[in-house]
Amino acid sequence: MRPSIRLDTLTLTGRSSTYVLLIAWVYANNSSLKWLFESFKQGSSLTLSLISLIVMVLLVRVVRSEHGAVLSATPVLRLYPLLLMLGSTVSAIVIQWFVNIEQLTVLLFLLGTYGLCGLFLTPSFWRQGLPIAYLVACIVPFSSQLSTGFGFPARIITAHAVEQMLSAWHIAAISSEDIIVLENGVAHVDLPCSGLKSLYAGTIFLFAATWLGGRKLGIRWLLVCFFNLFLLLSANTMRVLVLVIVTHILKQPQFAQILHIPLGLIGFGCACALSWMMLQSLSRQEQGYTKTNPDVPPRISIIRDSRHTSSLQAGLLIFVVTLALFSQLIQPQEEQSLSLASLRLPQQMVFERIPLTAAEHSFFDKYPSIVPEKHRFVMGDLSGSILLVANTTWHTYHPPELCLLGSGLQVDRIERKQLTPVVQARWLSLADGKLSATYWFQSPKQTTDDFLSRLWSDVTRHQKNWVLVSVLFDSSLSPESSLIRDFTTAIHDAINLSLKESR
């Protein structure tokens, strides 16, 4: 009868094998480590303190473990840590090809690293630390992106959701990026209204409650997690809806200012309370696998001859090294960054370079790598100013309406207009109908007025080079006029030619 060799008892013998495994892991995740280093330099003191506290708690648990030594000098090939380690690495490589969100890659790297740690830790200790590992994986990648990266898309999504609710109640409104324009006012969905911080804090609460309560992870826990996210998003959307109604429909801005923080706290508290109640229905995680030996996991065996043990170990090393080489050598091709200096403006127009306004300076000063250009123009009977912003990332998007508001111009109305057969743009009426403005996003393959479409194209790597075209006219104009059609065609064609030549 051939001996039964369990996967969870196979050990990588020899320090050289261990060193190769660790070096290959670091090499495979070199880009994630660089990103983390830069993120920690920009991270808030609160986030760094929280991460330090979690690390200290884990170290104390390792030192004061009731079952003796929990660390092994050499890695032991256990099934679940291997699945987490290799599955996360493969998923990160695949995601990099299809989705341009570095935070997801870093999250998978952190989970895979905990899977690697599982090869050195006893099974019971490793399983008990899974919730805290998920907690750290969620805190670290997104902690520095709440306001600079994901805050703006979150505000846009919230504004769109509130717009749809108002429309269902026959209240005329249109969401233009992160502002909601009503018939009698403009509601700005600012960073506190995005709900991102409550989503972030609520997720931390759920993982912390899972860890401290010793709840078992599984399908039911995932359902609780999704329910928690749904409650947090719904609570924030309803808060913004109430504030918009009180401020702009009921005309009680002072009362809305009073309600702003209490509504947020009440919604967040109710969402966390309901999630905690559902969490109590989950069974607790067993402290050990057996009463006699807490470090003996359930029997997961593979029937192999003992001479195949070394082959299995060598296979793991070869697989990890191959992943490391593949992740570094095979990288998604990035488009060459577009410079505004390469843009050729229409020859039939007269242009003069002018400085940015104070509101525009306050935004672009946050992104030194972005160099916008602003010009005065004259084309026949048309005159005004045009702002061009070329960038290769949605993180540095410039919201034109906010700069117009910051310059003291009142936004009366925003509409979606088809200015030419290929240019759909946002058309703005300003200053009690005395001025008009328009803007659109343009890439070599697409022209749109919707930032979410531009964001999705960037995230999915379909198109990265975009130009924001924002025009403020010196008078009130009709978007259907031939002057606007000829002007838009000339600008669009000139930028389109420059974009194609830069590819």
N, C-alpha and C positions, 0 to 999 in steps of 0.2 A: 504494500500500500504506500503510495507516494505521500510525502509529508505535506502538510497544509501550512502555507506561509501567509500570514496576514499582512495586508498592505500597511496597516498602522504600526507594524513592528519592524519594517525595513529601515535600516540605518545607513546613512552615507558615511562609510568608514574613511578615515584619513582626513587630516586637516586640509590637504590640498584640494580635495573635492568640495569641502565647505567654503574655502576661499574662492574657488572658481564660481560657485553658486552665488555668493554674495556680490562678487565683482560684476558678474553678468547681470544681476538684478539692478545694481546701481547704473550700469551702462545702458541697460534697456530703458530706464526711466530718467535719463539725464536731463531731458527737457523739462520734465515735471519738477525735478529737484531745483533747477534754475528758477522756474516760475515761483516755487515756494520760497526760495531765498529772497527774491524781489518782493514777494507778497508780505513776508515777515517784516521787511524794512519799512513798508508802508502801512502795516497793520496798526490798529488802535491798541492802546495800552490795555483796555478792557479785554479784548480778544486774546492778546498775548498772556495776560494774567489768567484767563480762564483755561487756556491750553496748558500753561505751566501747572495749574492746580490739578488738572486731570492727570498729567504725567506724574506728579508727585503722589497722587492717590494710587496710581498703578504700581509705582515703585514700592510704596508702603505695603501694598497687598502682596507683592512678590516676596518682600522680606519677611512679612508676618504670616506667610501662608501656613495654614493648619496642617497641610499634608507634606511638609518638608520641602525639599528642593522642587521647584517648578520649572527650572531651566535645565536644558540639556546642552552639553558642550558640542555635540554634533546633531545635525537635523535628522529627525525621524519622519519617514514618508507616511503621513497620515492622510486619509482620504479627503476629509472636509477642508482642512487647510490647503491641500493641494488644489482642490477645485476652486476655492476662493482666489488663490494666488494666480494660477494659470488662467482661469476664466476671466479675471479682472484684466490681466495683461493683454490677452487676445482681444477682449472687448475694447480696450483703450486704443489698440492699433487700428482696429476696424473703424471705430468712431472717428478717429483722426482723418480718415479718408472721406467721410460723408458729412461730418458736423464740425464746424469751426467754433467750438466752445471749449477753451482750455480748461475751464473749471471741471468739466466732466472727466477729462483725462486725469487731472490731479486727484479727483475723488476716487476714481478706479485705482490709481496708483497707491493711495493710502489704504484702501481695502485690500489690495493685493499684498501690500507690505505686512498687513496684519495676518494674512494667510501665510506669508513666509515666517512670521513669528510663531505661528502655530506648529511649525516643524521643530521648534526649539522648546515649546511650552508643553506642559502636561495637558491632556485633552480637557479635563474638567475646568482647569483654570482658563484655558483658551476660550471655551464655550461661554463661561461666565463673563468674559470681557468683550464679547461680540457687540452688545448694545453700546458700550462706551467707544468701541472702535468705529461704529457707524456714526456716533455723535461727533467724534473728532473729524471723520471724513466729511461731514456736512459743515462743520464750523470753519475749518481751515480754508477750503477753496473759495468760499463765498464771503468770508468776513470782510475782505477789503473791496468788495464789488457792490456793496449795498447802495451806495450813492453814485459811484462813478460808472458802473457797468450795467447792472441789471435794474437799477432804480428807474431809469427812463422807460424801458420796455414795459415794466410793471405798471407805471403810471398810464401809459398808452392803453394797455389792455383794460385797466380799471375805467378809464374815460370812455372807451368803446362800450363796455358793459353798462355803464350808467346811461349812456346815450340810448342804448336799445331799450332799457327800462322806461326812460322818459318817453320814448316814441310809442311804446305800448300803451302809455297813458295819454297819448295824443298831445304831448307837450313838445313843441318844436325845439329841436336841439340837434347840434352836430358836433361830434368830437373831432378836433383837429390836433393830432398828436396828443399832447398832454393838457389841452384846455378844452372846455366844453362851452360852446357859444350858444346861448339861448336868445330868445327874442328881446330880453330885457337885461342882459348882463353876460359877463364872461366868467366862468368858473375855472380856476387854475387847479389842476390836480397836482399838488406839489409832492415832494419826497415823502413826508409823513403820511400822505394819503395813498401812497402806492401799495401799502400793505406788506412790503417786503420785509421790514423789520419785525412785524408781528409774525409773519410766516417763518422767519429765521428763529425768533425766540420760541415760537410754538413748537417747532421741530426739535429744538434743544430740550424743551420741557418734556416732550414725548419720549425721547431717547433716555433722558435722565430718569424719568419715572419708570421706564422699562428696566433700566439697570438697577436702580435702587430697590425696586419691587421684585426683582428676580423673575420677571415674566419671560415666558418661553417665546422665542421667535418662531414664526411660521406664517402660514397663509392667513390665519385669523389676525395675527399681529399686523400683517401688511394691510388688511382691510381697515383696521383701526388707524393705521398711518394715513391711508388715503382719506378716510373720514375726517381725520384731524386737519389735513390740508384743505379739504372742501369747506369745513366750518370756518377756518381762518380766512380764506378767500371770500366766502360769502359774507362774513361779519364785516370785513373791511369795505366791500362793495356797498353794502347797505348803509354803512357809516357815511361814505362819500355821497350816496344818493340822498340821505337825509340832510346833509349839510348843504347840498346844492338846492334842494327844495326850500329849506328854511331861508337861505341867503337870497336866492334869486327869484323864487316863486312867491314866498310869503313876505319877502323884503324885510327880514329880521337878521341882518348881519351880526349885530351884537350878540343876539341869542345863539347864533351858530358858532361864534367864537367861544362862547361858554361851553357849548356842547362838544366841541372838537375833541378835547382830551378825554372827558368822561365816556363818550361814545366808543372811543378806541379801547379804553380799559375794560369797559363792560363787555364789548364784543370779544376781546381777547380772553377775558376771564371765563366767559360762558363757553367758548370753544375749548379751552383747556380743561374746564371742569367736565364737560361732556366726554371728551377724549379720555380723561382719567377714569371716569365711571366705566366706559367700555373696556379700558385696560384691566380693570379689576375682574372682569369676567374671564380673562385668560388664565390658564393654569400657570403655576410657578415652575421655573426651571429647576430641575433636580440638581442638588448640590454635588452629587456624584453619580456614577453609573451603577455602582453596586454598593451595598452597605459595607462589605468587607474590604473592598479596594476601590476607593473613589476615582482612581486614575485609570481604571480599566474600562475602555469604551465598549459599546455593543460590538459583538463579533461580526466584523466585516472581513470576509476572507476571500482570497483568490487562490486557487489550487495551482501551484507551480512547483516545479522541481527546484531544489535549493540552488542548483547551478545557474538558474535564471535570475537570482537575486541581484548579482552584480550587473547583469544586463539591464534590469529595470532601473537601477541607480544611474548607470551610464546614460540611459535613455532620457532621464529627467535632466541631467546636466546638458546633454546635447540639445534638448528642446529649449531650455532656458537660454543657452548661448545663441541658438538660432533666432529666437525671438529678439534678443538684444541686438544682433546684427541687422535683422530685418527692420526693426523699429528705427534704427539710426540711418541705414542706407536707403531705405525706401520711404521717402517723405513726400507728402502731397505737394504738388507744384504750386508755388505762390505766384500771383501776378505781379508784374513790375509796378511799383508805386507810381501813381500819376502825379506829375508836377504841373501846377497851374501855368508855369512858364511855357509849357508845350501847347497850351490852348491858344488857338487862333480865332479871335473874335471877328465877326462879320465886317467886311471892308466897307460896306455901305453905311456903317454907323461911325459916329464921331465919339471917341472915348477919352476920358480924362481920369486918371487915378485919384481917388479921394480917401481920406482916413476913415477908419471905423468909428462908429458911435461909441459912447461910454458903455451902453448895454452890451454891444457886440464885443468890446474889449474885455468886459468882465467875464464873458464866457470863454473866449478863445485864449485868454491868459492861462486858463487851466490846462491847455494842451499846446505846449510850445512847438510840438512837431507839426501842427496844423497852421498853414500860412494862407489865410483867405485873401482874396482880392476884391476890392470894391471900386466901382467906376461910376462916374457920371456919363450918361449917353444921350445922344440926340440922333433920331432917325426920322427924318421928315417932320411930321407934326407931333411925334412922340418924343418925350423926354422924361428923365428920371434917373434912378440909381439902380445898379445891378450888383448883387453880391454873389460871388462864386466861391464855393468851398469844395475842394477835392480831397478825399480821404479814402483810406482802404479799410476802415473799421467802423462798425456801427457805434462803438463806444464814444466816438467823438462827434456824434450827430449834433447839428445846430438847429434848434427849433426857431424858425423865422418869426412866428407869432409873438414869442416872448420878447424878442428884440424889438419888435414894433411896439409892443406894450411898454417895454422899458424905455423907449424913446419918447413916450408921452402920447402915442397915437392910440385912439380908441378903435377897437375892432367891432364893427357893427354887424357884420355878417360874413360867413365863410361858406362857400359852395364848391362843389366838384364840377369842373367845366372841361369840356373837350375843346381845347383851343385850336388844335389841328387834328387831322385824322390819326396822328401818331402821338400826340401830346395831350394826356389828361392831367390837369393841374388843379391846384386849389386856388380859388379866386376870392380875394378879400375886399370888402368894402370898409373904408376907414374914415375916421373923423367926420361922422354924420354924413357920409356919402360924398365927401369932397375929394377923397383920394381913392385910388385902387391899387391893389398889389396882387402878385401871383407868385407861386413857386412850384417846382417839381424836382424830382430826382431822376438822374439820367445816367445810364451805363451803356456800354457798347451794344447790349442786346435788349435792353428794356428801358422804358420811360414810364414813371408812375408818380402819383401824388400821395401814395400810401406808404408811410414809413415801415409798417409791418411787412409789406411786400419787399421793401428794400432790405430790411433786417433778415427776413427768411432767405433771401437770395445770398446774402453774405454768410449766414450761418451754415447753409448747406453747400457752400463753396461753388455755387453756380456762377456768381458774379461778385467780384470784390471791389473793383474800381468804380466809384460812383462820384458824380458831381451834383451838388445841390445848387440849383439856380433860383435865386430869390430876387424879384424885381419889385421896386416901389415906383409907381408912376407919379408924375406931378399933378395929375388931374384925375377926375372920375371918368372911367371909360367902360364901354360895353365889351364883355368877353367875346361876343359874336361879331365884332366889327372886323373889317378887312385889315385895318391897321394892326390890330392885335394878332391876327392870323399871320400876316407877313412878318411881323416882328418875331413872333414865336418860332416860325419856320426858320428864319435866318439864324437865330441863336441856337436852336436845336441842331440844325445841320452843321454849323461850325464846330460845336462841341462834339457832336457825333464823329466828325472827321478826325478831330484831334484824339479822341478816345481810341479809335481804330488804329491810328498811326502809332500810338503808344504801346500797343499790344505786342 
